[in-house]
């Protein structure tokens, strides 16, 4: 695979996200991790903050670049010439939603295949929502996010 796009809201980026990004980077010549707007989610971090966190967290991956886009994923994939859209799956519930999105993206941009990567078993429970909730109540999230993201989350959740 030449160019893969790995989309998400990444609010914040978690170790689960990085697992998928690292594995996508091993499969593709080039990976663009694209921070997307999700109208159904209220974000803790601005798009610019999420892009900066991802750039820091992926600095050791030379074939990974970070971008941001506010629009349809299929349009972005077409614009950058993506061969694949990489999505991480944690559970069956993820699959149902992501399968629907994959079919929609295929209808809108047939040249980009959706590739599903299953999350590593030790990270299956992890989501950005869980990270934010645990942090809001003072729990230890150091095992959930990259060290470079930890302080940013803690600063945002201080009451």
NUSE-933073 format. One record per residue (C-alpha): residue number from 1; x, y, z; residue in three letters. Coordinates in steps of 0.1 Angstrom, whole numbers, plus 2048, in hexadecimal, padded with zeros to 3 digits. Layout:
<sites>
+-----+------+-------+-----+-----+
:   k : east : north :  up :   r :
+-----+------+-------+-----+-----+
: NUM :    X :     Y :   Z : ALA :
...
+-----+------+-------+-----+-----+
</sites>
This chain:
<sites>
+-----+------+-------+-----+-----+
:   k : east : north :  up :   r :
+-----+------+-------+-----+-----+
:   1 :  800 :   800 : 800 : UNK :
:   2 :  80F :   821 : 7F6 : UNK :
:   3 :  7FB :   83B : 808 : UNK :
:   4 :  7E3 :   834 : 825 : UNK :
:   5 :  7CE :   84D : 838 : UNK :
:   6 :  7C7 :   847 : 85C : UNK :
:   7 :  7AA :   85D : 867 : UNK :
:   8 :  79C :   865 : 889 : UNK :
:   9 :  793 :   880 : 8A2 : UNK :
:  10 :  7B0 :   877 : 8B9 : UNK :
:  11 :  7A2 :   88A : 8D6 : UNK :
:  12 :  7BB :   882 : 8E5 : UNK :
:  13 :  7D2 :   86A : 8D3 : UNK :
:  14 :  7D5 :   84A : 8E7 : UNK :
:  15 :  7EC :   82C : 8E8 : UNK :
:  16 :  7D1 :   819 : 8D5 : UNK :
:  17 :  7D2 :   833 : 8B9 : UNK :
:  18 :  7F8 :   831 : 8B8 : UNK :
:  19 :  7F6 :   80B : 8B6 : UNK :
:  20 :  7E1 :   80E : 896 : UNK :
:  21 :  7F7 :   82A : 888 : UNK :
:  22 :  817 :   817 : 88D : UNK :
:  23 :  809 :   7F8 : 87D : UNK :
:  24 :  7FC :   80C : 85F : UNK :
:  25 :  81F :   81B : 85C : UNK :
:  26 :  82D :   7F8 : 859 : UNK :
:  27 :  815 :   7F0 : 83D : UNK :
:  28 :  815 :   810 : 828 : UNK :
:  29 :  831 :   823 : 818 : UNK :
:  30 :  821 :   843 : 825 : UNK :
:  31 :  806 :   849 : 83F : UNK :
:  32 :  7F3 :   869 : 844 : UNK :
:  33 :  7E2 :   86B : 866 : UNK :
:  34 :  7C6 :   883 : 861 : UNK :
:  35 :  7B4 :   894 : 87D : UNK :
:  36 :  790 :   897 : 873 : UNK :
:  37 :  773 :   8AA : 881 : UNK :
:  38 :  757 :   894 : 88F : UNK :
:  39 :  737 :   8A9 : 892 : UNK :
:  40 :  729 :   890 : 8AB : UNK :
:  41 :  746 :   894 : 8C3 : UNK :
:  42 :  74E :   8B1 : 8DB : UNK :
:  43 :  774 :   8B3 : 8DB : UNK :
:  44 :  78A :   8BC : 8F8 : UNK :
:  45 :  7A7 :   8C7 : 8E2 : UNK :
:  46 :  7A7 :   8DE : 8C4 : UNK :
:  47 :  7B0 :   8D0 : 8A2 : UNK :
:  48 :  7D2 :   8E1 : 8A4 : UNK :
:  49 :  7D9 :   8D2 : 8C7 : UNK :
:  50 :  7D0 :   8AF : 8BA : UNK :
:  51 :  7E7 :   8B4 : 89C : UNK :
:  52 :  803 :   8BF : 8B2 : UNK :
:  53 :  7FF :   8A2 : 8CA : UNK :
:  54 :  7FF :   889 : 8AD : UNK :
:  55 :  81E :   899 : 89E : UNK :
:  56 :  830 :   895 : 8BF : UNK :
:  57 :  823 :   871 : 8C5 : UNK :
:  58 :  82D :   865 : 8A2 : UNK :
:  59 :  84F :   877 : 89E : UNK :
:  60 :  861 :   855 : 89D : UNK :
:  61 :  84D :   84A : 87F : UNK :
:  62 :  85E :   859 : 860 : UNK :
:  63 :  843 :   84E : 847 : UNK :
:  64 :  826 :   85D : 85C : UNK :
:  65 :  81A :   881 : 857 : UNK :
:  66 :  7FE :   893 : 869 : UNK :
:  67 :  7E3 :   8A8 : 859 : UNK :
:  68 :  7C0 :   8B6 : 861 : UNK :
:  69 :  7A1 :   8B7 : 84D : UNK :
:  70 :  77E :   8C3 : 852 : UNK :
:  71 :  768 :   8B1 : 839 : UNK :
:  72 :  761 :   88F : 82B : UNK :
:  73 :  77C :   874 : 82F : UNK :
:  74 :  776 :   868 : 80B : UNK :
:  75 :  77D :   88B : 7FE : UNK :
:  76 :  79D :   88D : 812 : UNK :
:  77 :  7A8 :   86A : 806 : UNK :
:  78 :  7A2 :   874 : 7E2 : UNK :
:  79 :  7B4 :   896 : 7E6 : UNK :
:  80 :  7D4 :   885 : 7F4 : UNK :
:  81 :  7D2 :   867 : 7DD : UNK :
:  82 :  7CE :   84D : 7F8 : UNK :
:  83 :  7CF :   828 : 7EF : UNK :
:  84 :  7C0 :   81E : 811 : UNK :
:  85 :  7AD :   82B : 82F : UNK :
:  86 :  7B9 :   819 : 84F : UNK :
:  87 :  7A1 :   816 : 86B : UNK :
:  88 :  7A6 :   805 : 88D : UNK :
:  89 :  78C :   7ED : 89C : UNK :
:  90 :  789 :   7E6 : 8C1 : UNK :
:  91 :  768 :   7D2 : 8C2 : UNK :
:  92 :  74B :   7C6 : 8AE : UNK :
:  93 :  739 :   7E7 : 8B4 : UNK :
:  94 :  756 :   7F9 : 8A3 : UNK :
:  95 :  753 :   7E2 : 885 : UNK :
:  96 :  72E :   7E9 : 87F : UNK :
:  97 :  734 :   80F : 87E : UNK :
:  98 :  755 :   80D : 86B : UNK :
:  99 :  746 :   7F5 : 852 : UNK :
: 100 :  72A :   80D : 84A : UNK :
: 101 :  744 :   829 : 847 : UNK :
: 102 :  75A :   814 : 830 : UNK :
: 103 :  73D :   80D : 819 : UNK :
: 104 :  734 :   831 : 818 : UNK :
: 105 :  758 :   83B : 811 : UNK :
: 106 :  75B :   821 : 7F6 : UNK :
: 107 :  73C :   830 : 7E5 : UNK :
: 108 :  74A :   853 : 7E7 : UNK :
: 109 :  76E :   849 : 7DE : UNK :
: 110 :  772 :   826 : 7D0 : UNK :
: 111 :  798 :   829 : 7CA : UNK :
: 112 :  7A0 :   828 : 7F0 : UNK :
: 113 :  79C :   806 : 801 : UNK :
: 114 :  793 :   806 : 826 : UNK :
: 115 :  7AA :   7F0 : 83A : UNK :
: 116 :  7A0 :   7E5 : 85D : UNK :
: 117 :  7BB :   7DF : 877 : UNK :
: 118 :  7B1 :   7CF : 898 : UNK :
: 119 :  7BE :   7E0 : 8B7 : UNK :
: 120 :  7D7 :   7CD : 8CC : UNK :
: 121 :  7C4 :   7B8 : 8E6 : UNK :
: 122 :  7D4 :   7CC : 903 : UNK :
: 123 :  7C5 :   7ED : 8F5 : UNK :
: 124 :  7A3 :   7E1 : 8EB : UNK :
: 125 :  791 :   7F4 : 907 : UNK :
: 126 :  7A3 :   815 : 900 : UNK :
: 127 :  792 :   833 : 8F1 : UNK :
: 128 :  797 :   858 : 8F3 : UNK :
: 129 :  776 :   85B : 906 : UNK :
: 130 :  782 :   842 : 920 : UNK :
: 131 :  7A3 :   856 : 923 : UNK :
: 132 :  790 :   877 : 928 : UNK :
: 133 :  778 :   868 : 942 : UNK :
: 134 :  793 :   858 : 956 : UNK :
: 135 :  7A8 :   878 : 956 : UNK :
: 136 :  78A :   88D : 960 : UNK :
: 137 :  786 :   878 : 97F : UNK :
: 138 :  7AB :   879 : 988 : UNK :
: 139 :  7B4 :   856 : 97C : UNK :
: 140 :  7D6 :   84C : 96F : UNK :
: 141 :  7D6 :   84E : 949 : UNK :
: 142 :  7FC :   84A : 944 : UNK :
: 143 :  7F8 :   827 : 936 : UNK :
: 144 :  7DD :   833 : 91D : UNK :
: 145 :  7EE :   850 : 90B : UNK :
: 146 :  811 :   857 : 8FE : UNK :
: 147 :  826 :   869 : 918 : UNK :
: 148 :  827 :   888 : 901 : UNK :
: 149 :  801 :   88B : 904 : UNK :
: 150 :  7FD :   884 : 929 : UNK :
: 151 :  803 :   8A8 : 935 : UNK :
: 152 :  7EC :   8B7 : 91B : UNK :
: 153 :  7CF :   8A0 : 926 : UNK :
: 154 :  7D6 :   8A7 : 94B : UNK :
: 155 :  7D6 :   8CD : 945 : UNK :
: 156 :  7B5 :   8CC : 933 : UNK :
: 157 :  7A4 :   8B6 : 94D : UNK :
: 158 :  7B0 :   8CA : 96C : UNK :
: 159 :  791 :   8D9 : 97D : UNK :
+-----+------+-------+-----+-----+
</sites>
